[in-house]
Amino acid sequence: MKYKVHRFDINMQRDRDKLEQFLNSLEGEIVSIIPNIEPKLQGMGATAKVDFLYIVEKMK
C-alpha cells in the first residue's frame, strides 16, 4: 500500500469550503486527518488554535 500525506494550512473560521473542495478532489481514500493544535495565551486565559491539518490519503 502507498500513502500520501498532505499539509493543509487552514483558518478554521473561513476555510471550510476550501477544505471541503480539497477533500472531494482527492483520488484515494482518506485514512486520517490530524490537526496541529497550537496553544495560545490571551488576556482572558489560555486557548488553542488549529494552524494546519495533515491529511493521510491511501493511494489506489
Summary of the structure (lengths in Angstrom):
residues: 60
radius of gyration: 14.1
end to end distance: 8.1
largest distance: 48.2
contacts: 129
relative contact order: 0.40
helix: 17%
strand: 58%
